[in-house]
Amino acid sequence: MEMSKIRIFMVGLSNNKGGVESYIINLCEHLHSKEFEVVYDWPEMCIEDKKWIKPKNRHNYIKYVAFWHSFFKENHFDVVYYNTCDIVSVDILKFAKRAGIPVRIIHSHNTDTQFKKRWFHYLTEKYNRKNIEKIATNLLACSEEAGKWMFDKSKFTVIKNGINLRTYEFNEQFREECRKSIGIKDEYLIGCVGRLVLQKNPLMSVEIMKEISKLNATAKFVFVGDGELRPQVEQKIKEYNLEDRIVLLGPRDDANKWYSALDCLVMPSLFEGLPFTLVEAQAAGLSCVVSNTVSNDANITGLIEYVDLNQSTKVWAEHILETCEKERLDTKEQLKKAGYSIQDTAEQVDKIIQTSLEKRVQCGRVK
């Protein structure tokens, strides 16, 4: 007799590609398909021929609560896996608990929130941190810093941001192809890979490139990604007359190729957990210059140099140009030994889900 699959409701995907989305896609592609069935949380979902349209927000709270009550009552799930960058709202885990879903996972992917918080946000965060172990059954984090920030003194498990290492290894053909597409050959190519949002500090990247252009007459810069700050980035590029030096590539499905094209990855982020981008860059043997707000755990291969955010953009520019001279390293085995293969990540999550489900079902516990 065929055993029924473990059904997971996976929360955290969006149309704006980023680290959380990469984690979810990578993880779900490598979870054992014979044992798991994954249903993704989207604004509109079709499950067993029934269409579900989520309320856009919590403003009509009665309608909001009623939706999730009906959703979890009519659709059987063994696991709710909530990927998040903040702890202001854990409603979905509360609704899952009320519905009797035995395994409720919350996974921290950041060390701060980028939206402007008001007094009630701070109060809600404080309450949720204090009570998170009553709401969720498993606390996961992408790094020690991300776990301590979100869960305070509660016990959590670090899940490394595993990737498909072969997808990101250096490829000379990719390098030539990408560089040709923006009209360069042997010039230095520096870049940011990530969303154009406050957290990633893209306006500082433009300031840095302004300094680089004074020190090197031919170096170019690319932004791989998009976001709400794009108009401000474009305005600053125009203000500094850097239109011929900086290329905005927008969101890409071939971001892995651009790591081969770059000579240095730059990340002057205001805060980070453990960015997928840095794992991917190191898999390509690419040296990186990042802000001192980035977790030290990110420096898996020694390819990352940290610079204080308070240092001048000229200092940043000098470090970056020095980094462009460094040779590529083959880091695949090093990353694999450190546990950054997606296969290892999927095995770890698989074990957590299986073990948690068995314990809670055997004990008859859903609370």
Secondary structure as GFF3:
##gff-version 3
##sequence-region A 1 367
A	DSSP	beta_strand	6	11	.	.	.	ID=ss1
A	DSSP	alpha_helix	19	30	.	.	.	ID=ss2
A	DSSP	beta_strand	36	40	.	.	.	ID=ss3
A	DSSP	beta_strand	44	47	.	.	.	ID=ss4
A	DSSP	beta_strand	50	53	.	.	.	ID=ss5
A	DSSP	alpha_helix	61	74	.	.	.	ID=ss6
A	DSSP	beta_strand	79	84	.	.	.	ID=ss7
A	DSSP	alpha_helix	91	98	.	.	.	ID=ss8
A	DSSP	beta_strand	103	108	.	.	.	ID=ss9
A	DSSP	alpha_helix	119	135	.	.	.	ID=ss10
A	DSSP	beta_strand	138	141	.	.	.	ID=ss11
A	DSSP	alpha_helix	144	151	.	.	.	ID=ss12
A	DSSP	beta_strand	157	158	.	.	.	ID=ss13
A	DSSP	alpha_helix	165	168	.	.	.	ID=ss14
A	DSSP	alpha_helix	172	181	.	.	.	ID=ss15
A	DSSP	beta_strand	189	193	.	.	.	ID=ss16
A	DSSP	three_ten_helix	198	200	.	.	.	ID=ss17
A	DSSP	alpha_helix	202	215	.	.	.	ID=ss18
A	DSSP	beta_strand	220	224	.	.	.	ID=ss19
A	DSSP	alpha_helix	230	239	.	.	.	ID=ss20
A	DSSP	beta_strand	246	250	.	.	.	ID=ss21
A	DSSP	alpha_helix	255	261	.	.	.	ID=ss22
A	DSSP	beta_strand	264	267	.	.	.	ID=ss23
A	DSSP	alpha_helix	276	283	.	.	.	ID=ss24
A	DSSP	beta_strand	288	291	.	.	.	ID=ss25
A	DSSP	three_ten_helix	296	298	.	.	.	ID=ss26
A	DSSP	beta_strand	304	307	.	.	.	ID=ss27
A	DSSP	alpha_helix	313	323	.	.	.	ID=ss28
A	DSSP	alpha_helix	332	337	.	.	.	ID=ss29
A	DSSP	alpha_helix	342	362	.	.	.	ID=ss30
###
